[in-house]
Amino acid sequence: MAGIQYEKMLEMAQRQAQVDEVRWSRVQTELASSQNLSVMIFTTFTVIFLPLSFFTGLFGVNAREWQDENIPSLKMIGAISIPSSVGLVVLSLIAAYNWRAQVLVKSIFVHTKRALAGGISYMGRLEPQSSRNRKTRRRAEERRQRKAELARREKDKSYDFWATVKQGRTAQYQIPHLNRHGS
């Protein structure tokens, strides 16, 4: 008798796992569909506006061939812009794929951020105390409003699949009263 109940419980747990798997599959399908739509829209706009941007930039250049004034020729503009564009693309690729370049950029960013923070801190000492107090009160009020807004959003939140899955992982499965031994 206990073996039959164990098998029923095991079967119920397997069914629940299958239901969760189907839900997960549905969410993944919806996400993939929305991403496909986003990529399609982005591609459409790129196909439309990239050539327009190129020709707008090209004909916006003041070149001797298109005007009578004493300005650089299209050949000279190309001699400057094409190598600089290629150099910029190459530097961007190096920065994107070389870890040493990434470390260098990150250290420059960190040092610049520290210098700016030090400058702002020094400038803050020059500010009158009454002005600092007003800013402190305003920031506290803004934090309170943000917390209230987050609480309101949490309260108004519609069905959240991930929250349900998270709750389901922590909840223990209870055997229904009808399936308990001796019912």
CNS distance restraints for C-alpha pairs under 8 A (distance, minus, plus):
assign (resid   1 and name CA) (resid   5 and name CA) 6.53 0.50 0.50
assign (resid   2 and name CA) (resid   6 and name CA) 6.08 0.50 0.50
assign (resid   2 and name CA) (resid 181 and name CA) 7.48 0.50 0.50
assign (resid   3 and name CA) (resid   7 and name CA) 6.14 0.50 0.50
assign (resid   4 and name CA) (resid   8 and name CA) 6.19 0.50 0.50
assign (resid   5 and name CA) (resid   9 and name CA) 6.11 0.50 0.50
assign (resid   5 and name CA) (resid 179 and name CA) 7.07 0.50 0.50
assign (resid   5 and name CA) (resid 180 and name CA) 7.58 0.50 0.50
assign (resid   5 and name CA) (resid 181 and name CA) 7.49 0.50 0.50
assign (resid   6 and name CA) (resid  10 and name CA) 6.05 0.50 0.50
assign (resid   7 and name CA) (resid  11 and name CA) 5.99 0.50 0.50
assign (resid   8 and name CA) (resid  12 and name CA) 6.15 0.50 0.50
assign (resid   9 and name CA) (resid  13 and name CA) 6.20 0.50 0.50
assign (resid   9 and name CA) (resid 175 and name CA) 7.19 0.50 0.50
assign (resid  10 and name CA) (resid  14 and name CA) 6.20 0.50 0.50
assign (resid  11 and name CA) (resid  15 and name CA) 6.18 0.50 0.50
assign (resid  12 and name CA) (resid  16 and name CA) 6.16 0.50 0.50
assign (resid  13 and name CA) (resid  17 and name CA) 6.21 0.50 0.50
assign (resid  14 and name CA) (resid  18 and name CA) 6.19 0.50 0.50
assign (resid  15 and name CA) (resid  19 and name CA) 6.18 0.50 0.50
assign (resid  16 and name CA) (resid  20 and name CA) 6.20 0.50 0.50
assign (resid  17 and name CA) (resid  21 and name CA) 6.09 0.50 0.50
assign (resid  18 and name CA) (resid  22 and name CA) 6.17 0.50 0.50
assign (resid  19 and name CA) (resid  23 and name CA) 6.25 0.50 0.50
assign (resid  20 and name CA) (resid  24 and name CA) 6.12 0.50 0.50
assign (resid  21 and name CA) (resid  25 and name CA) 6.09 0.50 0.50
assign (resid  22 and name CA) (resid  26 and name CA) 6.17 0.50 0.50
assign (resid  23 and name CA) (resid  27 and name CA) 6.27 0.50 0.50
assign (resid  24 and name CA) (resid  28 and name CA) 6.20 0.50 0.50
assign (resid  25 and name CA) (resid  29 and name CA) 6.13 0.50 0.50
assign (resid  26 and name CA) (resid  30 and name CA) 6.21 0.50 0.50
assign (resid  27 and name CA) (resid  31 and name CA) 6.11 0.50 0.50
assign (resid  28 and name CA) (resid  32 and name CA) 6.06 0.50 0.50
assign (resid  29 and name CA) (resid  33 and name CA) 6.09 0.50 0.50
assign (resid  30 and name CA) (resid  34 and name CA) 6.24 0.50 0.50
assign (resid  31 and name CA) (resid  35 and name CA) 6.14 0.50 0.50
assign (resid  32 and name CA) (resid  36 and name CA) 6.03 0.50 0.50
assign (resid  33 and name CA) (resid  37 and name CA) 6.27 0.50 0.50
assign (resid  34 and name CA) (resid  38 and name CA) 6.22 0.50 0.50
assign (resid  35 and name CA) (resid  39 and name CA) 6.16 0.50 0.50
assign (resid  36 and name CA) (resid  40 and name CA) 6.11 0.50 0.50
assign (resid  37 and name CA) (resid  41 and name CA) 6.19 0.50 0.50
assign (resid  38 and name CA) (resid  42 and name CA) 6.11 0.50 0.50
assign (resid  39 and name CA) (resid  43 and name CA) 5.98 0.50 0.50
assign (resid  40 and name CA) (resid  44 and name CA) 6.13 0.50 0.50
assign (resid  41 and name CA) (resid  45 and name CA) 6.32 0.50 0.50
assign (resid  42 and name CA) (resid  46 and name CA) 6.08 0.50 0.50
assign (resid  43 and name CA) (resid  47 and name CA) 6.04 0.50 0.50
assign (resid  44 and name CA) (resid  48 and name CA) 6.27 0.50 0.50
assign (resid  45 and name CA) (resid  49 and name CA) 5.88 0.50 0.50
assign (resid  46 and name CA) (resid  50 and name CA) 5.43 0.50 0.50
assign (resid  47 and name CA) (resid  51 and name CA) 7.26 0.50 0.50
assign (resid  48 and name CA) (resid  52 and name CA) 7.02 0.50 0.50
assign (resid  49 and name CA) (resid  53 and name CA) 5.88 0.50 0.50
assign (resid  50 and name CA) (resid  54 and name CA) 6.19 0.50 0.50
assign (resid  51 and name CA) (resid  55 and name CA) 6.22 0.50 0.50
assign (resid  52 and name CA) (resid  56 and name CA) 5.96 0.50 0.50
assign (resid  53 and name CA) (resid  57 and name CA) 6.06 0.50 0.50
assign (resid  54 and name CA) (resid  58 and name CA) 6.10 0.50 0.50
assign (resid  55 and name CA) (resid  59 and name CA) 5.94 0.50 0.50
assign (resid  56 and name CA) (resid  60 and name CA) 5.80 0.50 0.50
assign (resid  57 and name CA) (resid  61 and name CA) 6.51 0.50 0.50
assign (resid  62 and name CA) (resid  66 and name CA) 7.23 0.50 0.50
assign (resid  62 and name CA) (resid  67 and name CA) 7.36 0.50 0.50
assign (resid  62 and name CA) (resid  71 and name CA) 7.05 0.50 0.50
assign (resid  62 and name CA) (resid  72 and name CA) 7.58 0.50 0.50
assign (resid  63 and name CA) (resid  67 and name CA) 6.50 0.50 0.50
assign (resid  63 and name CA) (resid  71 and name CA) 6.20 0.50 0.50
assign (resid  63 and name CA) (resid  72 and name CA) 5.65 0.50 0.50
assign (resid  63 and name CA) (resid  73 and name CA) 4.94 0.50 0.50
assign (resid  63 and name CA) (resid  74 and name CA) 5.24 0.50 0.50
assign (resid  63 and name CA) (resid  77 and name CA) 7.82 0.50 0.50
assign (resid  64 and name CA) (resid  68 and name CA) 6.31 0.50 0.50
assign (resid  64 and name CA) (resid  69 and name CA) 6.73 0.50 0.50
assign (resid  64 and name CA) (resid  70 and name CA) 7.01 0.50 0.50
assign (resid  64 and name CA) (resid  71 and name CA) 5.65 0.50 0.50
assign (resid  64 and name CA) (resid  72 and name CA) 5.89 0.50 0.50
assign (resid  64 and name CA) (resid  73 and name CA) 4.74 0.50 0.50
assign (resid  64 and name CA) (resid  74 and name CA) 6.80 0.50 0.50
assign (resid  65 and name CA) (resid  73 and name CA) 6.53 0.50 0.50
assign (resid  65 and name CA) (resid  74 and name CA) 6.87 0.50 0.50
assign (resid  72 and name CA) (resid  76 and name CA) 6.26 0.50 0.50
assign (resid  72 and name CA) (resid  77 and name CA) 6.77 0.50 0.50
assign (resid  73 and name CA) (resid  77 and name CA) 6.36 0.50 0.50
assign (resid  74 and name CA) (resid  78 and name CA) 6.08 0.50 0.50
assign (resid  75 and name CA) (resid  79 and name CA) 6.11 0.50 0.50
assign (resid  76 and name CA) (resid  80 and name CA) 6.38 0.50 0.50
assign (resid  77 and name CA) (resid  81 and name CA) 5.99 0.50 0.50
assign (resid  78 and name CA) (resid  82 and name CA) 5.55 0.50 0.50
assign (resid  79 and name CA) (resid  83 and name CA) 6.82 0.50 0.50
assign (resid  80 and name CA) (resid  84 and name CA) 6.37 0.50 0.50
assign (resid  81 and name CA) (resid  85 and name CA) 5.92 0.50 0.50
assign (resid  82 and name CA) (resid  86 and name CA) 6.18 0.50 0.50
assign (resid  83 and name CA) (resid  87 and name CA) 6.00 0.50 0.50
assign (resid  84 and name CA) (resid  88 and name CA) 6.08 0.50 0.50
assign (resid  85 and name CA) (resid  89 and name CA) 6.21 0.50 0.50
assign (resid  86 and name CA) (resid  90 and name CA) 6.14 0.50 0.50
assign (resid  87 and name CA) (resid  91 and name CA) 6.06 0.50 0.50
assign (resid  88 and name CA) (resid  92 and name CA) 6.07 0.50 0.50
assign (resid  89 and name CA) (resid  93 and name CA) 6.24 0.50 0.50
assign (resid  90 and name CA) (resid  94 and name CA) 6.18 0.50 0.50
assign (resid  91 and name CA) (resid  95 and name CA) 6.05 0.50 0.50
assign (resid  92 and name CA) (resid  96 and name CA) 6.05 0.50 0.50
assign (resid  93 and name CA) (resid  97 and name CA) 6.14 0.50 0.50
assign (resid  94 and name CA) (resid  98 and name CA) 5.45 0.50 0.50
assign (resid  94 and name CA) (resid 101 and name CA) 7.06 0.50 0.50
assign (resid  95 and name CA) (resid  99 and name CA) 7.70 0.50 0.50
assign (resid  95 and name CA) (resid 101 and name CA) 5.21 0.50 0.50
assign (resid  95 and name CA) (resid 102 and name CA) 5.81 0.50 0.50
assign (resid  96 and name CA) (resid 101 and name CA) 7.98 0.50 0.50
assign (resid  96 and name CA) (resid 102 and name CA) 7.12 0.50 0.50
assign (resid  98 and name CA) (resid 102 and name CA) 6.39 0.50 0.50
assign (resid  99 and name CA) (resid 103 and name CA) 6.13 0.50 0.50
assign (resid 100 and name CA) (resid 104 and name CA) 6.18 0.50 0.50
assign (resid 101 and name CA) (resid 105 and name CA) 6.14 0.50 0.50
assign (resid 102 and name CA) (resid 106 and name CA) 6.00 0.50 0.50
assign (resid 103 and name CA) (resid 107 and name CA) 6.06 0.50 0.50
assign (resid 104 and name CA) (resid 108 and name CA) 6.18 0.50 0.50
assign (resid 105 and name CA) (resid 109 and name CA) 6.12 0.50 0.50
assign (resid 106 and name CA) (resid 110 and name CA) 6.12 0.50 0.50
assign (resid 107 and name CA) (resid 111 and name CA) 6.09 0.50 0.50
assign (resid 108 and name CA) (resid 112 and name CA) 6.05 0.50 0.50
assign (resid 109 and name CA) (resid 113 and name CA) 6.02 0.50 0.50
assign (resid 110 and name CA) (resid 114 and name CA) 6.17 0.50 0.50
assign (resid 111 and name CA) (resid 115 and name CA) 6.16 0.50 0.50
assign (resid 112 and name CA) (resid 116 and name CA) 6.14 0.50 0.50
assign (resid 113 and name CA) (resid 117 and name CA) 6.09 0.50 0.50
assign (resid 114 and name CA) (resid 118 and name CA) 6.10 0.50 0.50
assign (resid 115 and name CA) (resid 119 and name CA) 6.19 0.50 0.50
assign (resid 116 and name CA) (resid 120 and name CA) 6.07 0.50 0.50
assign (resid 117 and name CA) (resid 121 and name CA) 6.00 0.50 0.50
assign (resid 118 and name CA) (resid 122 and name CA) 6.15 0.50 0.50
assign (resid 119 and name CA) (resid 123 and name CA) 6.14 0.50 0.50
assign (resid 120 and name CA) (resid 124 and name CA) 6.01 0.50 0.50
assign (resid 121 and name CA) (resid 125 and name CA) 6.60 0.50 0.50
assign (resid 122 and name CA) (resid 126 and name CA) 7.03 0.50 0.50
assign (resid 123 and name CA) (resid 127 and name CA) 6.90 0.50 0.50
assign (resid 127 and name CA) (resid 131 and name CA) 6.82 0.50 0.50
assign (resid 127 and name CA) (resid 132 and name CA) 6.93 0.50 0.50
assign (resid 128 and name CA) (resid 132 and name CA) 6.55 0.50 0.50
assign (resid 129 and name CA) (resid 133 and name CA) 6.17 0.50 0.50
assign (resid 130 and name CA) (resid 134 and name CA) 6.33 0.50 0.50
assign (resid 131 and name CA) (resid 135 and name CA) 6.32 0.50 0.50
assign (resid 132 and name CA) (resid 136 and name CA) 6.15 0.50 0.50
assign (resid 133 and name CA) (resid 137 and name CA) 6.22 0.50 0.50
assign (resid 134 and name CA) (resid 138 and name CA) 6.09 0.50 0.50
assign (resid 135 and name CA) (resid 139 and name CA) 6.06 0.50 0.50
assign (resid 136 and name CA) (resid 140 and name CA) 6.18 0.50 0.50
assign (resid 137 and name CA) (resid 141 and name CA) 6.18 0.50 0.50
assign (resid 138 and name CA) (resid 142 and name CA) 6.16 0.50 0.50
assign (resid 139 and name CA) (resid 143 and name CA) 6.14 0.50 0.50
assign (resid 140 and name CA) (resid 144 and name CA) 6.19 0.50 0.50
assign (resid 141 and name CA) (resid 145 and name CA) 6.17 0.50 0.50
assign (resid 142 and name CA) (resid 146 and name CA) 6.12 0.50 0.50
assign (resid 143 and name CA) (resid 147 and name CA) 6.18 0.50 0.50
assign (resid 144 and name CA) (resid 148 and name CA) 6.21 0.50 0.50
assign (resid 145 and name CA) (resid 149 and name CA) 6.07 0.50 0.50
assign (resid 146 and name CA) (resid 150 and name CA) 6.10 0.50 0.50
assign (resid 147 and name CA) (resid 151 and name CA) 6.10 0.50 0.50
assign (resid 148 and name CA) (resid 152 and name CA) 6.10 0.50 0.50
assign (resid 149 and name CA) (resid 153 and name CA) 6.12 0.50 0.50
assign (resid 150 and name CA) (resid 154 and name CA) 6.03 0.50 0.50
assign (resid 151 and name CA) (resid 155 and name CA) 6.14 0.50 0.50
assign (resid 152 and name CA) (resid 156 and name CA) 6.13 0.50 0.50
assign (resid 153 and name CA) (resid 157 and name CA) 5.78 0.50 0.50
assign (resid 160 and name CA) (resid 164 and name CA) 6.39 0.50 0.50
assign (resid 161 and name CA) (resid 165 and name CA) 6.24 0.50 0.50
assign (resid 162 and name CA) (resid 166 and name CA) 6.04 0.50 0.50
assign (resid 163 and name CA) (resid 167 and name CA) 6.14 0.50 0.50
assign (resid 164 and name CA) (resid 168 and name CA) 6.02 0.50 0.50
assign (resid 165 and name CA) (resid 169 and name CA) 6.26 0.50 0.50
assign (resid 166 and name CA) (resid 170 and name CA) 6.72 0.50 0.50
assign (resid 167 and name CA) (resid 171 and name CA) 6.15 0.50 0.50
assign (resid 168 and name CA) (resid 172 and name CA) 7.88 0.50 0.50
assign (resid 175 and name CA) (resid 179 and name CA) 6.59 0.50 0.50
assign (resid 175 and name CA) (resid 180 and name CA) 6.71 0.50 0.50
assign (resid 176 and name CA) (resid 180 and name CA) 6.72 0.50 0.50
assign (resid 177 and name CA) (resid 183 and name CA) 7.29 0.50 0.50
assign (resid 178 and name CA) (resid 183 and name CA) 5.88 0.50 0.50
assign (resid 179 and name CA) (resid 183 and name CA) 6.92 0.50 0.50
